[in-house]
Amino acid sequence: MKSSLLLVFVSIIFGVSSIAKADNPNSQHLSPLHYISSTEFRGGWVPTIINLCFPSRIGLSEEQQKAEIIRLLEAAHYARLNNLFFQVRPECDAFYHSSIEPWSRYLTGTQGKAPAFDPLQFFITEGHRRGIAIHAWFNPYRVSINAANPNAPLHVSHRFPFFVHRIGKKLLWLDAGNPKAQDYIITVISDVMRRYDIDGVHLDDYFYPDPEFLEGKKIPDDATYRAYRYNGGKLSLGDWRRASVNVLIKRLSRIIHEQKPGILFGVSPFGIYTKGQPADIKAGLDQLNQRYADPVLWIRAGWVDYLAPQLYWKNKGPQSFHSLLRWWRSPSVNPRGVPIYPGIALERLTEKNWPVQEIALQLRVEKTTPPRKHGGFILWSMKQLEDNVKGVAPIVRAN
């Protein structure tokens, strides 16, 4: 077993070292602060999973895909956004040239089939021309949302199946407690930083899978946890899971800032930390005890440059936007004053039929919720902004 694990590690490192540097029109990396104002961070997410935003559907030509990117960037520029978060790895796949993971099925319809151009490089080139910083958004642990889909030979489910788990009937997930899985994630992200002029590395809220996906069964990490205990580990199962994610965040923070000083590292956790915090919020999903991630620890330890908690609720109600934002920004929770850029849900304009005035209200609330030395927001998602649903684009611009 030890020799096989060594071979796996060597194969990962060899795969990274053999990659040629991608063509880059920028001779020198520019800090994202070059692209944003000193007072406000204005962002938008560009999801690629199941073609939520880009590309709008599978099978578009190179010209059509490039035109969609330009339209997204122009929509961002009109609304005075200065940061976009491009989902480059939705299912252990790639929206960029990689010898570690296969091209995403959401580009061509077949995982591993190359498109005619490099979407990430095109986003970077055209985004920087418009003064928009481009962050590479990674899903660290999700392997597939549908295990029945065929995966390319390069996919992690074929290369390293020993740290891939089946979750319920459909999901495939990396074993977050396996150090080799963690090494693999870091290798993938480090590769992108080395070869592309990205302005940031961004992770979303999917750490351990939500209870609804377990279908009444346990997370299948018993063997990994037993190995941890056998080797002298003392933590409870829940604490061990949280510690495993904490180690990944800490390692990524160090590697990102050492490898590419000046770029930003941030996470967009679920908007409610845990039940009872804050006291006036009714919690359903629990980030701390169900997704086993502790973003409060990350800001207190200074491992992230910002957090973007997903505050996808109305301003008043059981999960008040204002109450949650005030809690995340409070000195008692965030003594270092790490920037908190709330996620604001444009998607709710269609999904929940919110009035557009709710978005205008939340943008105003963000501006008036202290402490706000580094204020701003990130919009979910660019699809609704580009479509100008209910006239939201000029509202964001006017804000």
C-alpha positions in Angstrom: 0.0 0.0 0.0 2.8 2.4 0.9 4.5 1.9 -2.5 1.3 2.4 -4.4 0.6 5.7 -2.6 4.1 6.8 -3.4 3.5 6.1 -7.1 0.3 8.1 -7.0 2.1 11.0 -5.4 4.9 10.9 -8.0 2.4 10.7 -10.8 0.6 13.8 -9.6 3.9 15.8 -9.3 5.2 14.6 -12.6 1.9 15.6 -14.3 2.3 19.1 -12.9 6.0 19.5 -13.8 5.4 18.4 -17.4 2.9 21.2 -18.1 4.2 24.0 -20.4 3.4 27.5 -19.4 0.3 28.8 -21.2 0.6 31.8 -23.5 -0.1 35.0 -21.6 -0.4 38.4 -23.0 0.5 40.0 -19.7 4.2 40.0 -19.0 3.7 40.8 -15.3 1.0 39.9 -12.8 -1.0 42.9 -11.6 -2.5 42.9 -8.2 -6.3 42.8 -8.2 -6.1 46.2 -6.3 -5.0 47.5 -9.7 -8.5 46.7 -11.0 -10.7 47.7 -8.0 -11.3 51.0 -6.2 -9.8 51.5 -2.7 -13.3 51.6 -1.2 -15.6 49.1 -2.9 -15.3 45.5 -4.2 -18.1 44.8 -6.7 -18.2 41.3 -8.0 -20.3 38.7 -9.8 -20.2 34.9 -10.1 -20.1 33.2 -13.5 -21.2 29.6 -12.8 -20.5 26.9 -15.4 -22.1 23.8 -13.7 -25.0 22.5 -15.7 -24.6 25.5 -18.0 -26.2 27.9 -15.5 -24.4 30.9 -17.0 -21.5 30.1 -19.4 -21.7 28.6 -21.8 -25.5 29.0 -22.0 -25.7 25.5 -23.6 -23.5 22.7 -24.7 -22.2 22.6 -28.3 -21.8 26.3 -29.1 -19.1 27.2 -31.6 -15.9 29.0 -30.6 -17.3 32.3 -31.9 -20.6 31.8 -30.0 -18.8 31.0 -26.7 -16.5 34.0 -27.1 -19.4 36.2 -27.8 -21.1 35.0 -24.6 -18.0 35.9 -22.6 -17.9 39.3 -24.1 -21.5 39.9 -23.3 -20.9 38.9 -19.7 -17.9 41.2 -19.4 -19.8 44.1 -21.0 -22.7 43.5 -18.6 -20.3 43.6 -15.7 -18.6 46.7 -17.0 -22.0 48.5 -17.5 -22.9 47.6 -13.9 -19.5 48.9 -12.7 -18.4 45.5 -11.4 -14.7 45.2 -11.0 -14.3 41.5 -10.2 -15.7 38.3 -11.8 -15.5 34.8 -10.4 -15.3 32.3 -13.2 -16.1 28.7 -12.2 -13.1 26.9 -13.8 -13.5 23.5 -12.0 -17.1 22.5 -11.3 -16.6 18.7 -11.3 -12.9 17.9 -11.0 -12.7 19.1 -14.7 -11.4 22.1 -16.4 -12.4 25.2 -18.3 -8.7 25.7 -19.1 -5.8 23.7 -20.7 -4.8 21.1 -18.2 -2.8 17.8 -18.2 -4.1 17.0 -14.7 -7.9 17.1 -15.2 -10.1 16.7 -18.3 -11.9 19.4 -20.2 -15.4 20.0 -18.8 -18.4 18.2 -20.4 -20.3 21.6 -20.2 -18.2 23.0 -23.0 -18.5 20.4 -25.7 -20.9 17.8 -24.3 -18.1 15.2 -23.8 -15.8 15.3 -20.9 -12.2 15.4 -22.1 -13.1 16.8 -25.6 -11.2 20.1 -26.1 -12.9 23.3 -27.2 -11.3 25.4 -29.9 -10.0 28.0 -27.5 -9.1 28.4 -23.8 -12.1 30.0 -21.9 -10.1 31.0 -18.8 -7.4 32.7 -20.8 -10.0 34.5 -22.9 -11.8 35.7 -19.8 -8.5 37.0 -18.3 -7.4 38.8 -21.5 -10.8 40.5 -22.2 -11.5 41.1 -18.5 -8.3 42.9 -17.9 -8.9 45.0 -21.0 -12.0 46.3 -19.3 -10.4 46.8 -15.9 -12.1 43.7 -14.4 -10.2 41.3 -12.2 -10.7 37.6 -12.9 -10.8 35.1 -10.1 -10.5 31.3 -10.7 -13.4 29.7 -8.8 -12.8 26.1 -7.8 -15.1 23.4 -6.3 -12.5 21.6 -4.1 -14.3 18.3 -3.4 -17.1 17.8 -5.8 -16.3 15.1 -8.4 -19.6 14.7 -10.2 -23.2 15.6 -9.7 -24.3 12.5 -11.7 -22.3 9.4 -11.3 -24.0 7.9 -14.3 -22.2 10.4 -16.6 -19.2 8.9 -18.4 -15.9 10.4 -17.3 -12.7 10.8 -19.3 -9.7 8.5 -18.5 -7.9 11.6 -17.1 -10.7 12.2 -14.6 -9.9 11.7 -10.9 -12.6 9.0 -10.6 -10.5 6.8 -12.8 -7.0 7.8 -11.9 -7.4 7.9 -8.1 -10.6 6.0 -7.2 -9.3 5.2 -3.7 -10.1 8.8 -2.5 -13.4 9.2 -4.4 -16.6 8.4 -2.6 -20.1 7.7 -3.9 -22.7 9.9 -2.0 -26.3 8.7 -2.3 -27.4 7.7 -5.8 -25.8 10.4 -7.8 -22.9 12.3 -6.3 -19.2 11.5 -6.4 -17.1 13.4 -3.8 -13.4 13.5 -2.8 -12.6 12.2 0.6 -11.9 15.4 2.4 -10.1 13.6 5.3 -7.6 11.8 3.0 -4.3 13.7 2.8 -3.7 12.5 -0.7 -7.0 14.0 -1.9 -5.9 17.3 -0.2 -2.5 17.1 -2.0 -4.3 16.6 -5.3 -6.6 19.6 -4.8 -3.6 21.8 -4.0 -1.7 20.5 -7.1 -4.6 21.5 -9.3 -4.9 25.0 -7.9 -1.2 25.6 -7.9 -1.0 24.6 -11.5 -3.6 27.2 -12.5 -1.8 29.9 -10.5 1.5 29.1 -12.1 0.2 29.2 -15.7 -2.5 31.9 -15.7 -2.5 35.6 -14.8 -5.5 35.2 -12.4 -6.3 37.8 -9.8 -7.6 35.4 -7.1 -8.4 31.9 -6.0 -11.9 31.4 -4.8 -13.7 28.4 -3.2 -17.4 28.1 -2.7 -19.4 26.5 0.1 -19.4 22.8 -0.9 -17.1 21.1 1.5 -18.8 18.1 2.9 -22.1 17.2 1.1 -25.4 18.5 2.4 -27.5 16.1 4.4 -30.2 16.0 1.7 -27.7 14.3 -0.7 -26.9 11.5 1.8 -30.4 10.0 1.5 -30.4 8.9 5.1 -27.0 7.3 4.9 -23.7 8.3 6.6 -20.8 10.0 4.8 -18.7 7.1 3.7 -15.4 8.1 5.3 -15.3 5.4 8.0 -12.1 3.8 6.7 -10.2 7.1 6.5 -11.3 8.1 10.0 -10.3 4.6 11.4 -6.9 5.1 9.8 -6.6 8.5 11.5 -7.5 7.0 14.9 -5.2 4.0 14.4 -2.3 6.4 13.8 -3.0 8.1 17.1 -5.6 10.7 16.3 -7.8 11.8 19.2 -10.4 14.1 17.6 -14.1 13.1 17.4 -15.5 12.4 13.9 -17.0 15.9 13.5 -13.9 17.7 14.8 -11.7 15.6 12.5 -13.8 16.5 9.5 -13.6 20.2 10.4 -9.9 19.9 11.0 -9.4 18.3 7.6 -11.0 21.2 5.9 -9.1 23.7 8.1 -5.8 22.1 7.1 -6.7 22.5 3.4 -7.6 26.2 3.9 -4.5 26.9 5.8 -2.2 25.1 3.3 -3.9 26.9 0.4 -3.5 30.2 2.1 0.2 29.7 2.5 0.9 28.3 -0.9 -1.2 30.9 -2.7 0.5 33.9 -1.0 4.0 32.4 -1.4 3.6 31.3 -5.0 1.8 34.4 -6.2 2.0 37.3 -3.8 -0.7 39.9 -4.4 -3.6 37.7 -5.5 -6.6 37.3 -3.3 -7.8 34.1 -1.6 -11.4 33.9 -0.5 -14.3 31.6 0.2 -18.1 32.0 -0.1 -19.5 30.0 2.8 -23.2 29.3 3.5 -24.6 32.5 5.0 -25.5 31.0 8.4 -22.5 29.8 10.4 -24.4 27.7 13.0 -27.6 27.5 14.9 -28.0 30.4 17.4 -25.4 32.6 15.8 -26.8 35.2 15.5 -29.5 34.6 18.0 -32.3 36.2 16.0 -31.8 34.0 13.0 -33.7 30.8 12.2 -31.2 28.3 10.9 -31.8 25.4 8.6 -28.6 24.1 7.2 -25.6 24.4 9.5 -22.3 25.3 7.9 -20.2 24.4 11.0 -21.9 21.1 11.9 -23.3 19.7 8.6 -20.8 20.9 6.0 -18.0 20.7 8.6 -16.4 24.0 7.6 -15.4 26.7 10.1 -15.1 30.1 8.2 -15.1 32.0 11.5 -11.8 30.3 12.4 -10.4 31.2 9.0 -11.0 34.9 9.4 -9.8 34.9 13.0 -6.6 33.1 11.9 -6.1 35.4 8.9 -6.1 32.5 6.4 -8.4 34.2 3.9 -8.2 37.7 2.4 -12.0 38.0 2.4 -15.2 36.0 3.0 -18.3 36.3 0.8 -21.1 34.6 2.9 -24.1 33.7 0.8 -26.8 35.9 2.3 -29.6 34.8 0.0 -32.5 35.9 2.1 -34.7 39.0 2.3 -33.7 41.9 4.5 -36.4 41.1 7.1 -37.6 37.7 8.1 -36.3 34.6 9.8 -33.0 34.9 8.0 -32.5 38.7 7.8 -29.9 39.9 5.3 -29.0 42.9 7.6 -28.8 40.8 10.8 -26.5 38.3 9.1 -24.3 40.9 7.5 -24.0 42.8 10.8 -23.0 39.5 12.6 -20.3 38.5 10.0 -18.8 42.0 10.1 -19.0 42.4 13.9 -15.6 42.7 15.8 -16.6 39.9 18.1 -16.8 37.5 15.2 -14.3 39.1 12.9 -11.7 40.9 15.2 -9.2 41.2 12.3 -11.7 43.1 10.2 -11.3 40.7 7.3 -13.4 42.1 4.4 -16.9 40.6 4.3 -18.5 40.9 0.8 -22.0 39.5 1.1 -23.4 37.4 -1.7 -26.6 39.0 -3.0 -29.0 36.7 -4.8 -30.2 38.2 -8.1 -31.4 34.7 -8.8 -34.2 35.2 -6.3 -35.7 37.7 -8.7 -36.9 34.8 -10.8 -36.6 31.8 -8.4 -38.6 33.4 -5.6 -40.2 36.3 -7.6 -38.5 38.9 -5.4 -39.2 42.5 -6.4 -36.2 44.3 -7.7 -36.5 46.8 -4.9 -35.2 44.1 -2.5 -31.9 44.1 -4.4 -31.7 47.9 -4.2 -32.4 47.7 -0.5 -29.7 45.1 0.1 -27.2 47.2 -1.8 -28.0 50.1 0.4 -27.8 48.0 3.6 -24.4 46.8 2.6 -23.2 50.3 2.3 -24.5 51.3 5.7 -23.5 48.2 7.8 -20.3 48.9 9.7 -17.4 48.2 10.0 -16.9 48.9 6.3 -13.3 49.8 5.7 -13.3 47.5 2.7 -16.9 47.3 1.5 -18.5 45.5 -1.4 -20.6 42.6 -2.6 -20.7 39.7 -5.0 -23.8 39.0 -7.1 -25.3 35.6 -7.7 -25.3 35.4 -10.6 -24.1 37.1 -13.7 -26.8 35.4 -15.7 -29.6 37.6 -14.1 -27.4 40.7 -14.4 -26.7 40.1 -18.1 -30.4 39.4 -18.8 -31.2 42.6 -16.8 -34.0 40.7 -15.0 -36.7 43.2 -13.8 -34.3 46.1 -14.7 -31.7 45.1 -12.1 -28.6 46.1 -14.1 -29.1 49.9 -13.9 -29.9 49.6 -10.1 -26.6 47.9 -9.6 -24.9 50.5 -11.7 -26.5 53.4 -9.9 -25.5 51.9 -6.5 
